[in-house]
Amino acid sequence: MPHQRFQSASIKPRYKKGHISVFGINSVYPRPPWIAAWWSAAFPGFGHMFIGKYLHGFILILWELVVNNLSNLNLGMALSFLGRFDEAKEVINMQWGLLYVAVYFFCIWDSYRCAVEIKKSHILAEIEDAPVTPSDVNFFDVVILDKKIPSVGMFWSSFTPGLGQLYGGSTVIGAFILAWWIYVCYKAQAINTILYSLLGDFSRATDIVNWQWFLFLPSMYVFAIYQAYVSVTESNTLYDIEQIRFLRVRSENLGQQKATESNTVQIIATFDHSPFVEMVIHDIEKLGVHPNNIIALPLENLDSQAHIIDTIHRVDGRSMLDGAMMVGTIFAVLGTVYGFVLHWGPVIWGLLGLVAGFLLGLLIELAVNKKKLTLISKRKSEVIIEVTCDVSLKEQLIRALQSRKAMGFVVKPISSTSTP
């Protein structure tokens, strides 16, 4: 064990690892502080949502939408990028613009600071071995901590921001992102702009679009995709943490019975972290195997390669998508700005900027990390189950393992009694 854990049931942990409720799933998961600061710089409130401080994020996002619009900051920024500096000075409301500055820099600083504190809280929760309740059932919803695929969350949010968050179990977050996306699209005339762009009527698309509101969309769109990915991977991590604790506490409570008898076999199987682990333990006990003869322990993760996409089999708080999404956001904004004066319009150039920035950011990540790269992690076996039982139960145990999606198993016959 890397550190001493508190096991006394009379001592309530002071720090939580996570919380599950009808409103969604949140966890005290260590996020890189500089990534939180970056998202706050891209759009105030995003950095706080990234680290799980959703209430702060809601307030700051609403503040950004209101004050940015009253100051015409987006429009002034676009005109400045296009070299039309005199027009930019005329459109910006200086009174609201000056109010904007202090809160903007506060968002960057506070999101970085909070990310540092959350890392500390995560360490303390691990030291205290705080339990996590894996489900919450009430009148409005049934919320279950289960394994999901991060790329599926990204896929749905790429169609409509907010859907990926709903897929990940974040009800309130998904509803909020969906609502803000619909409202901003309506104010920006984004749907008509996209429609005319797809029809090739680029001049009409540029004429009807509202610059001030449309420039919110690139950052919102990329963050919604990225946040859906992050929230699912963190939920998967919370599931792993909860099940690892359950298996370890179960093993400690039962003890280890190493004595074996003649006409017995040992069956060793491997599983990915999933509900099937606990189901198969229950199935084996129903067959008459004593709990002391069922040892289930998590394996240590020794995978050190860099992966572009974290899957349900590997989540670590740091992804090759971080830098790719950051540079993609910058290029999407620039593509949208210059798209107002280029032939293909802001939609096409914004999407081209997103793709180009994503690929450039990915190359930068590769150059900085200098690690062997694979698309996704292929390592799946994370739990090992060892069962000692009478040879007559072997076939039934094998069927139970197969029905519960064991990754593989081996049968080891034991011909004599041995003691530790």
LODORO-878886 format. One record per residue: residue in three letters; x, y, z of N, C-alpha, C in turn. Coordinates in steps of 0.02 Angstrom, whole numbers, padded with zeros to 5 digits, always signed. Layout:
N
ALAXYZXYZXYZ...
end
This chain:
420
MET+00042-00060+00000+00000+00000+00000+00044+00062+00000PRO+00029+00114-00041+00071+00172-00044+00067+00216+00017HIS+00015+00211+00055+00009+00251+00115-00042+00219+00161GLN-00042+00240+00223-00087+00212+00273-00158+00236+00260ARG-00206+00190+00265-00276+00208+00255-00314+00201+00321PHE-00366+00243+00328-00409+00239+00387-00465+00191+00373GLN-00472+00141+00417-00522+00089+00406-00578+00090+00457SER-00571+00130+00509-00620+00129+00562-00687+00156+00537ALA-00739+00117+00547-00806+00137+00525-00833+00195+00566SER-00805+00207+00625-00830+00261+00668-00803+00329+00648ILE-00753+00330+00605-00723+00392+00583-00750+00409+00514LYS-00786+00464+00509-00814+00485+00445-00761+00526+00407PRO-00747+00508+00345-00696+00545+00307-00713+00618+00301ARG-00664+00660+00306-00674+00733+00301-00674+00757+00229TYR-00644+00718+00184-00639+00737+00114-00673+00685+00070LYS-00713+00708+00022-00749+00663-00022-00712+00653-00088LYS-00721+00593-00116-00692+00579-00182-00740+00599-00238GLY-00805+00597-00224-00854+00614-00275-00924+00611-00247HIS-00972+00633-00289-01042+00635-00268-01086+00619-00327ILE-01138+00578-00315-01186+00558-00366-01255+00578-00343SER-01292+00613-00385-01360+00634-00368-01401+00642-00432VAL-01464+00660-00424-01508+00670-00481-01483+00727-00525PHE-01443+00772-00496-01418+00829-00534-01358+00811-00577GLY-01325+00755-00562-01268+00734-00601-01215+00701-00560ILE-01157+00691-00591-01100+00658-00559-01041+00707-00558ASN-01010+00714-00500-00952+00757-00494-00899+00721-00452SER-00837+00737-00463-00783+00703-00428-00727+00751-00411VAL-00692+00737-00357-00633+00775-00338-00575+00743-00374TYR-00569+00759-00438-00521+00726-00481-00467+00777-00499PRO-00403+00758-00496-00349+00807-00509-00346+00827-00583ARG-00362+00890-00595-00357+00917-00663-00296+00963-00667PRO-00260+00964-00724-00202+01008-00731-00222+01082-00724PRO-00192+01118-00676-00213+01189-00665-00205+01233-00726TRP-00152+01223-00765-00140+01268-00822-00193+01258-00876ILE-00221+01197-00881-00275+01186-00929-00338+01223-00906ALA-00351+01222-00840-00408+01259-00814-00400+01334-00827ALA-00339+01360-00818-00326+01431-00830-00336+01447-00904TRP-00315+01402-00948-00324+01414-01020-00397+01420-01038TRP-00439+01374-01014-00510+01376-01032-00544+01438-01004SER-00521+01462-00946-00547+01525-00920-00528+01583-00964ALA-00468+01581-00993-00446+01634-01038-00486+01632-01103ALA-00502+01571-01126-00541+01564-01188-00612+01588-01179PHE-00642+01574-01121-00711+01595-01107-00721+01592-01032PRO-00728+01649-00998-00737+01648-00925-00793+01601-00904GLY-00778+01559-00855-00825+01509-00830-00809+01439-00853PHE-00777+01433-00912-00760+01366-00936-00709+01332-00892GLY-00660+01369-00867-00609+01340-00824-00638+01311-00761HIS-00687+01346-00732-00720+01322-00671-00762+01260-00686MET-00796+01259-00743-00834+01199-00761-00788+01140-00773PHE-00730+01152-00801-00682+01099-00814-00659+01064-00750ILE-00652+01101-00695-00629+01072-00632-00686+01050-00587GLY-00749+01056-00611-00805+01032-00572-00839+01084-00528LYS-00819+01147-00532-00852+01201-00493-00906+01231-00538TYR-00961+01194-00545-01011+01211-00594-01051+01274-00577LEU-01065+01285-00513-01103+01345-00495-01063+01408-00512HIS-00998+01409-00495-00956+01465-00515-00956+01472-00591GLY-00952+01415-00626-00951+01416-00699-01014+01446-00728PHE-01073+01426-00701-01136+01454-00725-01138+01530-00718ILE-01118+01554-00659-01121+01626-00645-01075+01664-00692LEU-01014+01638-00701-00965+01674-00742-00982+01671-00816ILE-01012+01616-00839-01033+01612-00909-01089+01663-00923LEU-01137+01667-00878-01191+01717-00886-01162+01788-00884TRP-01114+01799-00839-01081+01865-00836-01047+01880-00903GLU-01012+01831-00932-00978+01841-00995-01027+01859-01051LEU-01082+01823-01055-01131+01836-01107-01161+01905-01101VAL-01175+01927-01039-01205+01993-01029-01155+02049-01040VAL-01099+02047-01005-01052+02104-01006-01016+02108-01073ASN-00999+02052-01102-00967+02053-01168-01012+02085-01220ASN-01077+02069-01216-01123+02099-01264-01134+02173-01252LEU-01140+02192-01189-01149+02264-01174-01088+02305-01193SER-01029+02274-01191-00968+02310-01209-00951+02302-01283ASN-00987+02259-01320-00972+02245-01391-00900+02220-01400LEU-00876+02182-01351-00806+02161-01352-00791+02114-01410ASN-00835+02066-01423-00822+02020-01479-00817+02056-01545LEU-00863+02103-01557-00862+02141-01619-00798+02182-01625GLY-00779+02214-01569-00717+02253-01570-00656+02210-01582MET-00656+02149-01554-00601+02103-01565-00596+02082-01638ALA-00653+02067-01668-00654+02046-01738-00629+02102-01783LEU-00651+02163-01772-00629+02219-01813-00555+02232-01804SER-00529+02222-01743-00458+02231-01730-00416+02180-01768PHE-00439+02117-01769-00403+02065-01807-00402+02080-01881LEU-00455+02114-01905-00459+02130-01976-00423+02195-01992GLY-00393+02226-01942-00355+02288-01954-00397+02351-01956ARG-00460+02346-01937-00505+02405-01938-00508+02435-01868PHE-00453+02464-01847-00444+02485-01778-00489+02544-01759ASP-00499+02591-01805-00543+02648-01790-00614+02625-01778GLU-00638+02579-01818-00706+02553-01808-00710+02515-01743ALA-00658+02478-01726-00658+02441-01663-00664+02488-01603LYS-00629+02545-01605-00634+02593-01550-00703+02622-01544GLU-00736+02631-01601-00802+02663-01600-00856+02616-01572VAL-00850+02551-01586-00904+02505-01566-00899+02484-01493ILE-00839+02486-01464-00830+02462-01395-00856+02513-01345ASN-00898+02490-01299-00922+02530-01243-00871+02527-01187MET-00835+02581-01177-00779+02580-01130-00800+02569-01058GLN-00859+02594-01038-00881+02585-00969-00889+02511-00953TRP-00924+02474-00996-00932+02403-00984-00867+02365-00997GLY-00827+02390-01043-00763+02358-01058-00716+02359-00998LEU-00714+02414-00963-00671+02419-00904-00696+02374-00847LEU-00762+02366-00841-00789+02320-00791-00771+02247-00808TYR-00761+02234-00871-00747+02166-00895-00678+02142-00873VAL-00629+02187-00872-00559+02167-00865-00545+02131-00800ALA-00567+02160-00743-00550+02132-00678-00578+02061-00670VAL-00640+02052-00690-00672+01986-00682-00639+01935-00728TYR-00619+01956-00787-00586+01911-00835-00522+01882-00805PHE-00479+01925-00777-00417+01900-00748-00429+01862-00683PHE-00482+01880-00647-00499+01841-00588-00517+01770-00607CYS-00554+01760-00661-00574+01693-00683-00512+01650-00696ILE-00463+01678-00730-00402+01640-00746-00366+01621-00682TRP-00356+01670-00638-00320+01657-00576-00357+01609-00531ASP-00423+01618-00523-00461+01578-00476-00467+01506-00500SER-00475+01495-00565-00481+01426-00590-00415+01389-00580TYR-00359+01423-00589-00293+01392-00576-00287+01374-00502ARG-00304+01423-00459-00298+01412-00387-00343+01354-00364CYS-00404+01353-00388-00451+01300-00368-00428+01231-00392ALA-00398+01228-00452-00373+01164-00477-00318+01138-00432VAL-00275+01182-00407-00222+01162-00360-00252+01136-00295GLU-00302+01170-00269-00334+01148-00206-00371+01082-00215ILE-00402+01072-00272-00438+01009-00285-00389+00951-00287LYS-00329+00962-00315-00278+00910-00314-00260+00890-00243LYS-00254+00939-00199-00239+00925-00129-00295+00885-00097SER-00357+00906-00111-00415+00872-00082-00419+00800-00106HIS-00401+00789-00170-00401+00720-00197-00351+00677-00159ILE-00293+00703-00145-00242+00665-00109-00266+00648-00038LEU-00297+00697-00005-00321+00686+00063-00379+00635+00064ALA-00422+00638+00013-00476+00589+00009-00449+00518-00002GLU-00395+00512-00041-00364+00447-00050-00332+00422+00015ILE-00301+00467+00052-00271+00448+00116-00324+00423+00165GLU-00380+00459+00167-00434+00439+00212-00474+00380+00186ASP-00463+00362+00122-00499+00306+00091-00575+00319+00094ALA-00594+00378+00072-00665+00397+00075-00706+00354+00028PRO-00763+00327+00052-00806+00286+00009-00846+00329-00039VAL-00870+00298-00093-00913+00331-00142-00976+00289-00150THR-01034+00321-00146-01096+00285-00157-01107+00277-00232PRO-01111+00216-00258-01111+00206-00331-01178+00217-00365SER-01231+00235-00328-01295+00247-00361-01339+00291-00317ASP-01388+00322-00350-01437+00364-00314-01504+00355-00348VAL-01553+00332-00311-01620+00321-00338-01669+00366-00301ASN-01706+00407-00338-01758+00448-00307-01817+00453-00355PHE-01865+00496-00338-01926+00500-00377-01913+00524-00449PHE-01863+00567-00459-01852+00598-00524-01807+00558-00570ASP-01761+00519-00542-01712+00487-00586-01680+00427-00551VAL-01648+00385-00592-01606+00331-00568-01536+00344-00594VAL-01491+00363-00551-01422+00381-00571-01376+00325-00548ILE-01341+00294-00595-01297+00239-00580-01227+00255-00607LEU-01178+00246-00565-01109+00255-00585-01087+00195-00626ASP-01081+00203-00692-01062+00148-00734-01009+00171-00784LYS-00986+00125-00826-00933+00140-00874-00964+00162-00941LYS-00939+00219-00966-00962+00245-01030-00902+00257-01074ILE-00915+00270-01138-00862+00280-01187-00853+00355-01200PRO-00796+00384-01184-00786+00457-01193-00798+00480-01264SER-00777+00441-01314-00785+00462-01383-00859+00467-01403VAL-00903+00429-01371-00975+00434-01384-01001+00501-01359GLY-00978+00522-01299-00997+00588-01274-00974+00644-01320MET-00912+00638-01346-00887+00688-01393-00930+00688-01457PHE-00949+00630-01479-00988+00623-01541-01054+00660-01535TRP-01091+00649-01480-01156+00681-01473-01150+00757-01463SER-01100+00779-01426-01091+00851-01417-01068+00885-01481SER-01036+00848-01526-01016+00878-01590-01077+00892-01634PHE-01132+00856-01624-01194+00869-01659-01233+00926-01626THR-01243+00920-01561-01276+00973-01523-01244+00976-01454PRO-01209+01030-01439-01177+01036-01373-01229+01027-01317GLY-01210+00986-01268-01254+00970-01212-01276+00898-01212LEU-01283+00868-01272-01305+00799-01276-01252+00751-01248GLY-01189+00767-01259-01136+00724-01231-01134+00726-01156GLN-01150+00784-01126-01154+00789-01053-01213+00749-01026LEU-01269+00750-01061-01327+00710-01040-01310+00635-01044TYR-01275+00615-01096-01253+00546-01102-01208+00526-01043GLY-01166+00572-01021-01120+00558-00965-01152+00559-00897GLY-01217+00577-00893-01252+00578-00829-01254+00645-00795SER-01230+00698-00828-01231+00765-00799-01293+00801-00822THR-01348+00791-00787-01413+00817-00809-01415+00893-00810VAL-01396+00924-00756-01400+00997-00751-01350+01029-00799ILE-01290+01003-00803-01238+01030-00847-01261+01025-00920GLY-01286+00966-00938-01310+00957-01007-01366+01004-01024ALA-01414+01013-00978-01470+01058-00991-01446+01130-00998PHE-01399+01150-00956-01372+01219-00959-01336+01231-01025ILE-01293+01185-01045-01255+01194-01107-01302+01194-01167LEU-01351+01149-01166-01400+01146-01221-01439+01212-01226ALA-01460+01240-01168-01498+01302-01168-01456+01360-01193TRP-01393+01365-01169-01353+01422-01191-01337+01416-01265TRP-01327+01355-01291-01311+01346-01361-01370+01368-01405ILE-01430+01347-01386-01490+01366-01425-01498+01442-01425TYR-01490+01472-01367-01501+01545-01362-01450+01584-01403VAL-01386+01566-01397-01334+01601-01434-01341+01590-01509CYS-01358+01529-01530-01370+01516-01601-01427+01559-01628TYR-01479+01567-01587-01536+01608-01609-01516+01682-01616LYS-01480+01708-01568-01459+01779-01570-01409+01791-01627ALA-01368+01740-01642-01316+01749-01694-01342+01734-01764GLN-01403+01711-01770-01429+01688-01835-01386+01631-01863ALA-01362+01588-01817-01313+01538-01836-01342+01484-01881ILE-01404+01463-01869-01433+01409-01908-01442+01430-01981ASN-01468+01491-01991-01475+01516-02060-01407+01525-02093THR-01358+01547-02054-01291+01556-02080-01261+01490-02103ILE-01270+01438-02062-01246+01372-02080-01282+01346-02142LEU-01348+01357-02144-01388+01333-02201-01365+01365-02266TYR-01357+01431-02267-01335+01466-02327-01263+01445-02346SER-01222+01432-02296-01153+01411-02311-01152+01343-02344LEU-01195+01297-02319-01198+01230-02349-01227+01233-02420LEU-01270+01283-02434-01298+01291-02501-01252+01330-02547GLY-01196+01354-02520-01148+01391-02561-01163+01465-02570ASP-01214+01490-02535-01231+01561-02539-01193+01599-02484PHE-01128+01607-02494-01084+01632-02441-01096+01707-02427SER-01112+01745-02478-01125+01816-02467-01187+01827-02425ARG-01238+01788-02437-01300+01793-02396-01286+01772-02324ALA-01246+01720-02316-01229+01696-02249-01192+01750-02210THR-01145+01785-02243-01108+01837-02209-01151+01898-02193ASP-01200+01912-02235-01243+01971-02225-01289+01963-02165ILE-01315+01903-02154-01366+01895-02102-01337+01881-02033VAL-01273+01860-02029-01245+01838-01965-01234+01898-01919ASN-01245+01887-01855-01231+01938-01803-01160+01925-01777TRP-01113+01968-01793-01043+01957-01775-01034+01950-01700GLN-01065+01994-01662-01054+01995-01590-01073+01928-01558TRP-01130+01900-01576-01152+01838-01547-01119+01777-01578PHE-01105+01781-01644-01077+01723-01678-01008+01705-01652LEU-00969+01755-01630-00902+01742-01606-00900+01706-01539PHE-00957+01700-01506-00959+01657-01446-00956+01583-01465LEU-00981+01566-01524-00993+01496-01542-00931+01452-01547PRO-00876+01475-01578-00818+01430-01584-00793+01403-01517SER-00784+01448-01468-00760+01425-01402-00812+01381-01368MET-00876+01399-01374-00929+01359-01343-00931+01289-01373TYR-00926+01285-01439-00932+01221-01474-00875+01175-01455VAL-00813+01200-01458-00755+01158-01443-00756+01137-01369PHE-00772+01184-01325-00773+01166-01253-00826+01114-01238ALA-00885+01120-01268-00939+01071-01256-00916+01001-01275ILE-00881+00995-01331-00855+00929-01352-00803+00904-01302TYR-00757+00948-01285-00702+00929-01240-00729+00913-01170GLN-00776+00954-01145-00802+00942-01078-00842+00878-01074ALA-00876+00859-01128-00912+00795-01129-00862+00738-01123TYR-00807+00743-01159-00754+00693-01154-00724+00689-01084VAL-00710+00747-01055-00680+00749-00988-00727+00721-00936SER-00790+00741-00938-00838+00720-00887-00848+00645-00888VAL-00849+00615-00948-00858+00542-00953-00796+00506-00927THR-00736+00529-00945-00675+00497-00921-00669+00502-00846GLU-00689+00559-00817-00685+00567-00745-00737+00524-00709SER-00796+00516-00739-00846+00471-00712-00820+00399-00713ASN-00786+00381-00767-00757+00314-00771-00704+00304-00717THR-00664+00355-00706-00613+00352-00654-00644+00344-00586LEU-00698+00381-00573-00732+00375-00509-00760+00305-00499TYR-00785+00275-00553-00809+00206-00549-00752+00159-00530ASP-00694+00167-00563-00636+00125-00547-00615+00133-00474ILE-00613+00195-00451-00593+00209-00382-00641+00175-00333GLU-00706+00180-00347-00756+00150-00302-00751+00074-00302GLN-00742+00044-00361-00739-00029-00363-00673-00055-00334ILE-00618-00020-00345-00554-00040-00315-00560-00041-00240ARG-00591+00009-00211-00600+00012-00138-00644-00046-00115PHE-00699-00059-00152-00745-00113-00133-00708-00180-00132LEU-00669-00194-00185-00634-00258-00189-00580-00263-00136ARG-00545-00209-00122-00492-00212-00072-00521-00222-00002VAL-00575-00185+00015-00607-00192+00080-00636-00262+00088ARG-00666-00287+00034-00693-00355+00036-00638-00405+00051SER-00581-00399+00018-00526-00445+00028-00499-00441+00100GLU-00494-00380+00126-00468-00371+00194-00516-00399+00246ASN-00581-00390+00234-00631-00414+00282-00635-00490+00283LEU-00627-00521+00225-00631-00594+00221-00566-00628+00240GLY-00510-00593+00233-00445-00625+00245-00426-00668+00186GLN-00369-00698+00190-00345-00741+00135-00339-00813+00161GLN-00378-00857+00132-00375-00928+00151-00335-00964+00097LYS-00274-00981+00111-00231-01011+00062-00231-01088+00065ALA-00260-01115+00118-00261-01188+00123-00306-01217+00069THR-00283-01268+00036-00323-01301-00016-00327-01375-00001GLU-00377-01407-00029-00388-01477-00017-00380-01516-00082SER-00375-01582-00075-00371-01624-00134-00436-01619-00173ASN-00432-01637-00238-00489-01633-00282-00516-01561-00289THR-00472-01514-00282-00491-01444-00290-00453-01413-00349VAL-00480-01360-00375-00448-01324-00430-00446-01250-00413GLN-00400-01214-00443-00398-01142-00441-00413-01115-00511ILE-00461-01070-00514-00478-01038-00578-00461-00964-00571ILE-00418-00940-00615-00396-00871-00614-00423-00837-00677ALA-00459-00782-00668-00489-00746-00724-00474-00671-00719THR-00474-00638-00776-00463-00566-00777-00524-00530-00806PHE-00538-00471-00779-00595-00431-00799-00574-00358-00808ASP-00610-00324-00850-00606-00251-00850-00650-00226-00792HIS-00634-00167-00765-00676-00138-00713-00746-00125-00741SER-00795-00158-00713-00865-00151-00736-00910-00183-00684PRO-00976-00174-00689-01022-00208-00643-01017-00283-00646PHE-00992-00311-00702-00986-00383-00708-00941-00414-00655VAL-00892-00375-00630-00847-00401-00578-00886-00421-00516GLU-00929-00376-00493-00968-00391-00432-01022-00442-00446MET-01049-00442-00507-01099-00491-00525-01070-00562-00524VAL-01010-00570-00552-00982-00637-00555-00963-00662-00486ILE-00941-00617-00441-00927-00638-00372-00991-00665-00340HIS-01046-00630-00351-01111-00653-00324-01131-00720-00355ASP-01120-00728-00420-01137-00791-00454-01097-00849-00425ILE-01032-00837-00413-00989-00890-00387-01011-00910-00317GLU-01029-00861-00276-01052-00876-00208-01116-00916-00210LYS-01161-00901-00258-01223-00938-00264-01211-01011-00282LEU-01155-01026-00314-01139-01095-00332-01115-01135-00271GLY-01105-01101-00214-01085-01136-00154-01012-01126-00135VAL-00976-01083-00170-00906-01070-00153-00904-01021-00095HIS-00865-01038-00043-00860-00995+00015-00827-00928-00005PRO-00852-00872+00022-00822-00806+00005-00747-00802+00017ASN-00722-00839+00069-00650-00837+00082-00609-00868+00026ASN-00642-00908-00016-00607-00941-00072-00612-00901-00137ILE-00639-00840-00132-00644-00797-00191-00603-00734-00177ILE-00548-00728-00211-00504-00670-00203-00510-00627-00266ALA-00529-00564-00256-00536-00517-00312-00496-00454-00295LEU-00446-00440-00336-00402-00383-00323-00388-00346-00388PRO-00384-00279-00385-00367-00239-00445-00293-00244-00461LEU-00277-00240-00525-00208-00240-00548-00183-00169-00554GLU-00119-00159-00541-00089-00093-00550-00081-00078-00624ASN-00094-00015-00644-00089+00005-00714-00017+00025-00729LEU+00017-00013-00773+00086+00002-00791+00090+00031-00861ASP+00034+00051-00890+00034+00078-00958+00060+00149-00958SER+00116+00162-00990+00147+00228-00990+00147+00261-01059GLN+00114+00231-01109+00113+00261-01174+00065+00320-01176ALA+00075+00362-01225+00029+00418-01235-00026+00396-01282HIS-00088+00415-01266-00145+00396-01306-00183+00458-01329ILE-00204+00457-01392-00243+00514-01416-00310+00516-01382ILE-00344+00459-01379-00411+00457-01350-00411+00410-01290ASP-00427+00436-01231-00436+00392-01173-00502+00355-01181THR-00501+00290-01165-00562+00250-01170-00585+00230-01101ILE-00636+00188-01098-00659+00164-01033-00608+00121-00999HIS-00554+00102-01035-00503+00060-01007-00443+00100-00981ARG-00441+00165-00994-00383+00203-00971-00404+00276-00963VAL-00398+00302-00903-00411+00372-00890-00361+00396-00838ASP-00329+00453-00851-00276+00474-00806-00273+00549-00794GLY-00322+00588-00817-00322+00659-00804-00281+00700-00853ARG-00242+00668-00895-00201+00703-00943-00207+00668-01010SER-00225+00704-01062-00239+00673-01126-00204+00711-01182MET-00191+00676-01237-00164+00709-01296-00214+00757-01326LEU-00278+00753-01306-00329+00798-01332-00324+00868-01301ASP-00290+00875-01244-00287+00940-01210-00259+00994-01256GLY-00198+00984-01279-00166+01033-01322-00201+01039-01389ALA-00225+00983-01416-00259+00984-01481-00322+01027-01478MET-00362+01019-01424-00423+01059-01417-00407+01132-01405MET-00354+01147-01369-00336+01217-01355-00319+01253-01420VAL-00273+01225-01459-00253+01257-01521-00311+01257-01570GLY-00352+01204-01569-00411+01203-01611-00459+01259-01597THR-00467+01277-01532-00510+01333-01514-00484+01398-01542ILE-00418+01410-01534-00388+01472-01559-00398+01478-01635PHE-00383+01425-01671-00389+01428-01744-00462+01432-01767ALA-00508+01403-01728-00579+01408-01745-00603+01480-01739VAL-00581+01514-01686-00599+01585-01677-00569+01627-01734LEU-00505+01616-01748-00472+01655-01802-00505+01640-01870GLY-00521+01577-01882-00554+01560-01944-00621+01593-01951THR-00658+01597-01895-00723+01630-01896-00716+01704-01909VAL-00668+01736-01876-00657+01808-01884-00641+01825-01957TYR-00591+01792-01984-00571+01807-02053-00621+01780-02104GLY-00663+01733-02082-00715+01709-02127-00767+01760-02143PHE-00773+01813-02101-00821+01866-02115-00803+01905-02178VAL-00739+01904-02198-00718+01942-02258-00693+01896-02313LEU-00685+01832-02300-00663+01785-02351-00723+01753-02385HIS-00711+01722-02442-00766+01700-02486-00810+01647-02454TRP-00781+01600-02419-00820+01544-02393-00860+01560-02330GLY-00850+01617-02301-00890+01637-02244-00865+01609-02177PRO-00894+01632-02121-00869+01614-02054-00879+01541-02035VAL-00930+01508-02060-00943+01439-02041-00889+01393-02069ILE-00878+01396-02135-00830+01351-02167-00759+01365-02141TRP-00741+01429-02137-00673+01445-02113-00665+01429-02039GLY-00718+01436-02001-00714+01417-01930-00701+01343-01921LEU-00736+01301-01961-00727+01229-01957-00658+01209-01983LEU-00635+01241-02037-00568+01227-02062-00515+01246-02011GLY-00526+01303-01977-00480+01323-01925-00479+01274-01868LEU-00537+01247-01849-00541+01198-01796-00501+01135-01814VAL-00510+01110-01874-00475+01049-01895-00400+01062-01899ALA-00380+01118-01930-00309+01133-01936-00277+01143-01867GLY-00311+01178-01824-00285+01190-01756-00280+01126-01716PHE-00329+01082-01724-00328+01018-01688-00267+00977-01709LEU-00254+00974-01775-00197+00935-01799-00131+00967-01778LEU-00127+01033-01780-00067+01067-01757-00055+01056-01683GLY-00108+01062-01643-00102+01051-01571-00081+00980-01555LEU-00106+00932-01594-00087+00862-01584-00013+00852-01599LEU+00012+00884-01652+00083+00879-01668+00126+00911-01614ILE+00102+00966-01586+00139+00998-01531+00141+00953-01470GLU+00085+00921-01454+00083+00874-01398+00133+00817-01408LEU+00136+00792-01469+00183+00738-01484+00255+00761-01475ALA+00269+00821-01499+00338+00846-01494+00358+00860-01422VAL+00310+00885-01382+00325+00901-01312+00331+00839-01269ASN+00285+00791-01277+00285+00731-01235+00338+00681-01255LYS+00353+00677-01321+00405+00633-01346+00394+00561-01321LYS+00332+00537-01327+00315+00469-01307+00291+00429-01367LYS+00295+00364-01359+00267+00320-01410+00192+00329-01410LEU+00163+00338-01468+00093+00356-01474+00051+00299-01502THR-00006+00287-01472-00057+00243-01501-00123+00281-01502LEU-00169+00261-01546-00232+00295-01549-00271+00289-01485ILE-00279+00228-01461-00314+00215-01398-00276+00163-01359SER-00289+00159-01296-00258+00107-01255-00291+00040-01269LYS-00249-00012-01276-00276-00080-01288-00275-00122-01225ARG-00249-00096-01171-00245-00134-01109-00314-00135-01076LYS-00340-00196-01061-00408-00201-01037-00414-00236-00970SER-00370-00284-00954-00378-00323-00894-00355-00283-00834GLU-00401-00267-00789-00384-00225-00732-00402-00257-00665VAL-00439-00312-00666-00458-00347-00604-00443-00421-00613ILE-00413-00451-00563-00399-00523-00565-00440-00557-00510ILE-00474-00612-00528-00514-00650-00481-00487-00721-00478GLU-00473-00744-00417-00447-00811-00406-00498-00850-00364VAL-00521-00906-00389-00571-00947-00355-00541-01016-00341THR-00546-01038-00279-00526-01106-00259-00589-01144-00242CYS-00601-01200-00277-00665-01235-00267-00656-01309-00284ASP-00708-01348-00271-00709-01418-00288-00710-01426-00363VAL-00677-01478-00387-00672-01488-00459-00740-01498-00492SER-00790-01519-00454-00856-01530-00482-00890-01465-00504LEU-00867-01409-00477-00896-01345-00494-00861-01310-00552LYS-00810-01341-00579-00768-01308-00629-00809-01284-00689GLU-00849-01328-00719-00885-01310-00780-00936-01254-00767GLN-00969-01257-00709-01017-01205-00693-00983-01137-00683LEU-00923-01139-00651-00886-01077-00641-00863-01048-00708ILE-00841-01090-00753-00819-01066-00818-00877-01033-00856ARG-00935-01064-00853-00994-01034-00886-01012-00967-00855ALA-01006-00963-00788-01020-00899-00754-00971-00845-00775LEU-00907-00863-00780-00856-00815-00802-00869-00792-00873GLN-00887-00837-00916-00900-00819-00986-00962-00775-00992SER-01013-00789-00953-01075-00749-00957-01065-00679-00930ARG-01015-00670-00887-01001-00603-00858-00942-00569-00891LYS-00926-00589-00952-00878-00554-00994-00807-00555-00967ALA-00784-00612-00942-00714-00618-00921-00669-00609-00982MET-00613-00574-00973-00567-00563-01028-00529-00627-01045GLY-00520-00670-00993-00485-00734-01003-00481-00770-00936PHE-00465-00836-00938-00460-00873-00876-00413-00932-00886VAL-00389-00959-00830-00347-01018-00830-00367-01062-00772VAL-00367-01128-00783-00385-01177-00731-00322-01212-00708LYS-00311-01211-00642-00251-01242-00614-00272-01297-00565PRO-00261-01360-00583-00280-01414-00537-00233-01417-00476ILE-00261-01437-00418-00223-01444-00356-00234-01514-00331SER-00181-01551-00323-00188-01622-00307-00177-01638-00233SER-00151-01590-00196-00137-01604-00125-00150-01544-00083THR-00158-01556-00017-00171-01501+00029-00108-01463+00043SER-00111-01397+00040-00054-01356+00057-00074-01303+00106THR-00029-01284+00148-00043-01232+00198+00009-01177+00191PRO-00006-01116+00210+00040-01062+00202+00100-01070+00249
end
